[in-house]
Amino acid sequence: MANHTRRTFLTVSGATIGGIFAASSTVAAQESTERFIVKLQGGRVPNAEVLYDLSEIGYAVVKGSESALKEDGAVEGLAPDISYDASDPAAESVTPDSGAETVDDTYYPYQWDKQALNAPMAHETTTGDGSRIAIIDSGIDASHPDLEENVNLELSKNFTNDDLGAGVPGGGDHGTHVAGIAAASNDGSTGVVGTAPDAELVDFRVFSTADEDSGSFSYVVAAMLEAARTNCDVANLSLGAYPVSRKELGSFYGSFLNQAMTYVNKEGTLLVISAGNDGVNLQNDNGQQVDIDGDGELETLEGGHWISLPNEGAQALSVSATGPIGFGSALVGDESLEEPPETPAFYTNYGTSAVTLGAPGGNADLSMTDPINGIPAYAYDLVFSTLPVVDGEPQYGWKAGTSMAAPNVAGAAALVKATNPDYDANRVESALKRAADVPEEFDKEYYGSGFLNIVDAL
């Protein structure tokens, strides 16, 4: 399993940009020399190639000369686009060995997250039919039998510069895993079940292993706006950056993002975003020590102007991660869990005002390596979901992160929307927050409004 505490950050253009995508990962950032985010002056069109028309919020992403753009009367302000390298962003996947015994005909017994959320009872009310979830991620393998019925390829879009299209895991297996958590279909015989198994999925791919600009800031924001344009009820973003400075260009990026998020929310799309896996208090990170410049030495955050984006952006429903310890032993024997599923994950970011809800994302005691049915015991405490098809065979496996917690909330939001079609994004979020409670034995700062309670939200 990847080291959840390993972080690499890079200072770019006065704004400290870091990366988290699933578990902690080695992330590089680079500043584009020809692609720029421009704030439009009076709705005018700049004299440059427009890559993304974001005029709904008064911006555009263009390709051109920085010096020419600075002289362009249609441009009020600009900043270079930034790309994140997250070609292998997630915690190491653990997959069932071909010789491992399964506990039942289906993989549902492995899905402690759905059991903790009492998903079967929720599905007696609704399975999410009629709702639509955008997965802004590394791509969904739409050929997977647990996903193929739910992915709308006509609406799906590839925002990267590769030519692979949408409905493929062009940026890795992370998006397929996330999609399965949110809305894997349930045929009752094989595979896994998603939180909203009959919700429609839209694949908005922003990461690519074949695009040097993979994961650019503009891709992510453009995908948010596309979610609103295509009437998605929920958009799941299991991605993020920390720490980002509010100063200098950080202010420009923040304003751009906040305007986009506010607009998307107003249009009816709820933005569900992972809180991040740095194990930090986002509400009080002044004095926090992180390796800002990637030299292996810890630097101290000073000035109190740090933020995690996009989960601390406007209108974000930010999700922290929880998980059990000892689920594997409880699954095959009579042993009790060492820690319940509501336990805050050891890696999760937190902060009472920075987190909206806590939800199952996986936990681990890495010392629990003894195999259970051929699988390391700790793996059972991660979240089990779909992985891309290999040689025609559907794959499944475990991952952990706030990336896995967010799609459980996105699926829950889809269920609430399916039950209440007239609800806007704020009312869907309000229903989820009202139903949630903070577990008595844990601190509120890990949960915001509380631990996800789907049944009561319906």
C-alpha positions in Angstrom: 0.0 0.0 0.0 1.3 3.5 -0.8 2.6 5.6 2.0 -0.2 7.9 3.0 2.1 10.3 4.7 4.3 11.0 1.6 3.8 14.4 0.0 5.5 16.3 -2.7 4.7 20.0 -3.4 5.9 22.5 -5.9 5.8 26.3 -5.7 4.4 27.7 -8.9 4.0 31.4 -9.8 3.7 32.6 -6.2 0.9 30.1 -5.5 2.0 27.0 -3.6 0.4 24.1 -5.5 0.3 20.6 -4.0 -1.5 17.5 -5.0 -3.7 14.8 -3.5 -5.6 12.3 -5.6 -6.8 9.2 -3.7 -4.0 8.5 -1.3 -1.0 10.7 -1.0 1.0 10.6 -4.2 4.0 12.0 -5.9 2.6 15.0 -7.7 4.4 17.5 -9.9 2.9 20.7 -11.3 4.0 22.7 -14.3 3.0 26.1 -15.6 1.9 26.2 -19.2 3.7 28.7 -21.5 1.0 28.8 -24.1 -2.3 28.0 -22.3 -3.8 30.7 -20.2 -6.9 31.3 -18.0 -8.2 34.8 -18.9 -10.8 36.9 -17.2 -12.9 38.5 -20.0 -13.4 42.3 -20.2 -17.1 43.1 -20.8 -17.8 39.7 -22.4 -15.5 40.4 -25.3 -13.6 37.6 -27.1 -9.8 37.7 -26.9 -7.7 37.5 -30.1 -6.5 34.0 -29.4 -7.5 30.4 -29.9 -10.3 29.7 -27.4 -9.9 26.2 -26.0 -12.8 26.5 -23.5 -15.5 29.1 -23.6 -16.5 29.7 -20.0 -18.3 32.9 -20.7 -21.1 31.9 -18.2 -18.7 32.9 -15.5 -16.8 35.6 -17.4 -13.7 33.6 -18.3 -12.1 31.6 -21.1 -9.1 29.3 -21.5 -7.1 30.3 -24.5 -3.9 29.3 -26.4 -1.7 32.2 -27.3 1.1 34.6 -26.4 1.2 35.9 -22.9 2.6 39.3 -24.0 -0.1 39.6 -26.7 -2.8 38.7 -24.2 -1.6 41.3 -21.8 -2.1 43.9 -24.5 -5.5 42.5 -25.6 -8.4 44.8 -24.7 -10.7 41.8 -24.2 -8.6 40.5 -21.4 -9.0 41.9 -17.9 -6.6 39.5 -16.2 -4.8 36.3 -16.8 -2.7 33.5 -15.3 -1.0 30.5 -16.8 -2.9 27.2 -16.7 -1.3 24.6 -14.4 -1.2 20.9 -14.8 -0.8 18.1 -12.3 1.0 14.9 -13.0 -1.1 12.2 -11.4 -0.6 9.3 -13.8 -0.5 6.9 -10.9 -2.4 8.8 -8.3 -4.0 6.2 -6.0 -3.0 4.0 -3.2 -1.8 0.6 -4.5 -4.7 -1.5 -5.5 -5.2 -4.8 -3.9 -7.1 -7.3 -6.1 -8.4 -10.7 -5.2 -5.9 -13.4 -6.2 -7.2 -15.8 -8.8 -6.9 -18.6 -6.2 -8.5 -16.7 -3.4 -11.8 -18.0 -2.1 -14.8 -15.6 -2.3 -17.1 -15.5 0.6 -20.3 -15.6 -1.4 -21.5 -15.7 -5.0 -21.1 -11.9 -5.1 -18.6 -9.4 -3.7 -21.1 -7.6 -1.6 -19.8 -9.2 1.6 -16.5 -7.3 1.0 -18.4 -4.0 0.8 -18.4 -2.9 4.5 -19.0 0.6 3.2 -22.4 -0.3 1.8 -23.2 -2.3 4.9 -22.3 0.6 7.2 -24.5 2.9 5.2 -27.4 0.3 5.2 -27.6 0.6 1.4 -30.1 -2.3 0.9 -32.6 -0.5 3.1 -32.1 2.7 1.2 -32.6 0.8 -2.1 -36.0 -0.2 -0.9 -37.0 3.5 -1.3 -34.9 4.3 -4.4 -32.0 3.0 -6.4 -31.3 6.4 -8.0 -33.2 5.9 -11.3 -33.6 9.3 -13.0 -30.6 10.9 -11.4 -27.3 11.7 -13.1 -23.8 11.7 -11.6 -20.7 13.2 -13.3 -17.4 11.6 -12.5 -14.6 14.1 -13.0 -11.6 11.9 -12.8 -9.2 9.6 -14.7 -11.9 8.0 -16.8 -14.5 5.3 -16.4 -14.1 1.9 -18.1 -17.5 1.8 -19.7 -17.0 -1.8 -20.8 -17.1 -3.1 -17.2 -20.2 -5.2 -16.8 -21.0 -3.4 -13.5 -20.8 0.0 -15.2 -21.7 -0.4 -18.9 -25.5 0.0 -18.4 -25.1 3.2 -16.4 -22.5 5.2 -18.4 -24.0 7.7 -20.8 -21.3 7.8 -23.6 -23.2 10.5 -25.6 -22.8 13.0 -22.8 -19.3 11.8 -21.6 -16.4 13.9 -22.7 -12.6 13.7 -22.8 -11.1 17.0 -21.7 -7.5 15.9 -22.2 -5.4 16.2 -25.4 -5.2 12.5 -26.1 -7.3 10.9 -28.7 -8.7 8.1 -26.6 -12.2 9.6 -26.2 -14.4 9.0 -23.2 -15.6 5.9 -21.5 -12.0 4.6 -21.1 -9.6 4.6 -18.2 -7.2 6.8 -20.0 -5.7 8.3 -16.8 -5.5 5.1 -14.8 -7.9 2.9 -12.8 -8.9 5.5 -10.2 -12.0 6.8 -12.0 -13.4 3.3 -12.6 -13.0 2.6 -8.9 -14.7 5.8 -7.9 -17.6 5.2 -10.4 -18.3 1.8 -9.0 -18.5 3.1 -5.5 -21.1 5.7 -6.6 -23.2 3.7 -9.0 -22.2 0.2 -9.9 -25.3 -1.6 -11.2 -26.8 -4.4 -9.2 -28.0 -7.4 -11.1 -28.1 -9.5 -7.9 -25.6 -12.2 -9.1 -22.1 -10.9 -9.7 -19.8 -8.0 -8.9 -20.5 -5.1 -6.6 -23.3 -2.7 -5.9 -23.0 1.1 -5.9 -24.6 3.5 -3.5 -27.0 4.6 -6.3 -27.0 1.5 -8.6 -29.5 2.9 -11.2 -28.1 6.4 -11.4 -26.8 7.5 -14.8 -23.0 8.1 -14.9 -21.3 10.6 -17.1 -17.5 10.3 -17.6 -15.7 13.6 -17.7 -12.0 12.6 -18.0 -9.4 15.2 -17.0 -6.4 12.9 -16.5 -4.4 11.1 -19.1 -1.3 9.0 -19.2 -0.7 10.3 -22.8 -1.1 14.0 -22.3 1.6 16.1 -20.8 -1.0 18.6 -19.7 -3.0 15.9 -17.9 -5.0 17.1 -14.9 -4.8 20.8 -15.8 -6.7 23.3 -13.6 -8.7 24.4 -16.7 -9.7 20.8 -17.5 -11.2 20.4 -14.0 -13.1 23.7 -14.1 -14.3 23.2 -17.6 -15.6 19.8 -16.6 -17.5 21.3 -13.7 -19.3 23.7 -16.1 -20.0 20.9 -18.5 -21.7 19.0 -15.6 -24.0 21.9 -15.2 -24.6 22.2 -19.0 -25.6 18.5 -19.2 -27.9 18.7 -16.2 -25.9 16.5 -13.9 -27.5 16.4 -10.5 -24.2 15.6 -8.8 -20.5 16.0 -9.8 -17.9 13.9 -8.0 -14.4 15.3 -7.8 -12.0 12.9 -6.0 -9.1 15.2 -6.6 -7.5 18.3 -5.1 -4.5 20.4 -4.2 -3.0 21.5 -0.9 -1.5 23.8 0.3 -2.5 26.6 -2.0 -1.7 30.1 -1.1 -4.4 32.8 -1.2 -1.8 35.3 -2.2 -0.6 36.6 -5.6 -1.8 34.2 -8.4 -3.4 32.0 -5.8 -6.0 34.8 -5.5 -6.7 34.7 -9.3 -7.0 30.9 -9.4 -9.3 31.0 -6.3 -11.6 33.6 -7.7 -11.8 31.7 -11.0 -12.7 28.5 -9.2 -15.1 30.0 -6.8 -17.1 31.7 -9.6 -17.3 28.4 -11.4 -18.4 26.5 -8.4 -21.0 29.1 -7.4 -22.4 29.0 -10.9 -22.5 25.2 -11.1 -24.3 25.0 -7.8 -26.8 27.6 -8.8 -27.5 25.6 -12.0 -28.5 22.6 -9.8 -25.3 20.5 -9.8 -24.1 19.5 -6.3 -20.3 19.4 -6.1 -19.1 16.6 -3.9 -15.3 16.8 -3.3 -12.8 14.7 -1.4 -11.3 16.6 1.6 -7.8 15.2 1.0 -5.4 12.8 2.6 -2.7 14.8 4.3 -4.0 14.2 7.8 -4.1 18.0 8.5 -6.6 20.3 10.2 -7.7 22.5 7.3 -9.4 24.9 9.6 -6.2 25.7 11.5 -3.2 24.9 9.2 -1.1 28.0 10.2 2.1 26.4 11.6 1.5 23.1 9.8 4.7 21.5 8.6 4.8 20.2 5.0 7.4 19.7 2.4 6.4 22.6 0.2 9.3 22.6 -2.3 9.8 18.8 -2.6 13.3 18.8 -1.2 12.6 16.3 1.5 12.7 18.9 4.3 9.6 20.1 6.1 8.7 23.8 5.9 6.2 25.6 8.2 3.1 27.2 6.8 3.0 30.7 8.1 0.6 33.6 7.7 -2.7 31.7 7.9 -3.4 32.1 4.2 -3.4 28.4 3.1 -6.3 26.6 1.5 -7.1 23.2 0.1 -8.8 23.3 -3.3 -11.4 22.6 -4.6 -12.9 21.2 -1.4 -12.6 24.5 0.4 -14.0 26.4 -2.6 -17.4 27.9 -2.8 -20.4 25.6 -2.5 -18.3 22.5 -2.1 -19.7 19.5 -0.2 -16.4 18.4 1.3 -16.0 14.7 2.4 -13.7 13.2 5.0 -12.9 9.5 5.2 -13.8 6.9 7.8 -13.2 3.2 8.0 -13.0 0.1 10.2 -10.1 -1.8 11.5 -10.3 -5.6 11.5 -13.1 -6.1 9.0 -11.4 -9.1 7.4 -11.2 -11.1 10.6 -14.8 -10.2 11.4 -15.9 -11.3 7.9 -14.5 -14.8 8.1 -14.7 -15.5 11.8 -16.4 -14.6 15.0 -14.1 -11.7 15.9 -15.3 -8.2 16.6 -14.1 -5.1 14.8 -11.2 -3.4 16.4 -12.6 -0.1 15.3 -16.1 0.6 13.8 -16.7 1.9 10.2 -17.3 5.4 11.5 -13.7 5.7 12.7 -11.9 8.7 11.1 -9.3 7.3 8.7 -5.7 7.9 9.8 -4.9 9.9 6.7 -8.0 12.1 6.3 -8.0 15.8 6.4 -10.4 17.4 8.9 -11.7 20.6 10.3 -15.2 21.3 11.5 -15.9 24.1 9.1 -13.7 22.6 6.3 -15.6 19.3 6.2 -19.3 18.8 5.4 -19.7 15.1 6.0 -17.8 12.0 6.9 -18.3 8.9 4.9 -16.7 5.4 4.3 -13.4 5.8 2.5 -11.2 3.1 4.0 -8.8 2.8 6.9 -5.9 0.5 7.6 -3.6 -0.9 10.3 -0.6 -1.7 8.0 0.8 -4.1 10.6 -2.1 -6.5 9.8 -0.4 -8.3 6.9 -1.4 -11.9 7.7 -3.4 -13.2 4.7 -7.1 -13.9 4.9 -8.2 -16.0 1.9 -5.0 -15.0 0.2 -5.4 -11.3 0.8 -3.5 -9.2 3.4 -5.8 -8.6 6.3 -5.5 -4.8 6.2 -6.9 -4.7 2.7 -10.3 -5.6 3.8 -10.5 -2.3 5.6 -10.1 -0.4 2.3 -13.1 0.1 0.0 -13.8 -2.6 -2.5 -15.0 -1.6 -6.0 -14.6 -1.9 -9.8 -11.4 -1.8 -11.7 -10.8 -1.7 -15.5 -11.4 -4.8 -17.5 -8.3 -6.9 -18.3 -8.3 -9.4 -21.2 -12.0 -9.3 -21.2 -12.3 -10.1 -17.5 -13.9 -7.5 -15.1 -11.6 -6.6 -12.3 -12.3 -5.6 -8.7 -10.1 -4.4 -5.9 -9.5 -2.3 -2.8 -8.4 1.4 -2.5 -8.5 3.9 0.3 -8.8 7.7 0.4 -11.1 10.5 0.7 -11.4 9.8 -3.0 -13.4 6.7 -2.0 -15.5 8.5 0.6 -16.7 11.3 -1.8 -18.5 8.9 -4.3 -20.4 7.3 -1.4 -21.8 10.8 -0.7 -22.3 11.5 -4.4 -24.4 8.3 -4.7 -26.3 9.3 -1.6 -27.1 12.7 -3.2 -28.3 11.0 -6.3 -30.7 8.9 -4.2 -32.0 12.0 -2.5 -32.5 13.7 -5.8 -34.3 10.7 -7.3 -36.7 10.7 -4.4 -37.1 14.5 -4.5 -36.9 15.6 -8.2 -37.8 19.2 -7.4 -34.8 19.6 -5.0 -32.0 22.0 -6.1 -28.4 21.3 -5.1 -28.7 23.2 -1.8 -31.8 21.2 -0.7 -30.1 17.9 -1.6 -27.1 18.9 0.5 -29.3 20.1 3.3 -31.2 16.7 3.4 -27.8 14.9 3.7 -26.6 17.2 6.5 -29.8 17.1 8.5 -29.8 13.3 8.5 -26.1 13.0 9.6 -25.0 12.7 13.2 -21.5 12.9 14.8 -20.6 9.6 16.5 -20.5 10.1 20.2 -17.0 8.6 20.6 -15.4 10.9 18.0 -14.7 14.6 17.5 -17.0 16.8 15.4 -13.9 18.2 13.5 -13.7 15.0 11.5 -17.3 15.0 10.3 -18.7 18.5 9.9 -22.5 17.8 10.1 -21.8 14.1 10.8 -21.4 10.6 9.4 -23.4 10.0 6.2 -26.9 8.5 6.9 -28.6 7.7 3.7 -31.8 6.1 5.0 -32.7 9.1 7.2 -31.8 11.5 4.3 -34.5 9.8 2.2 
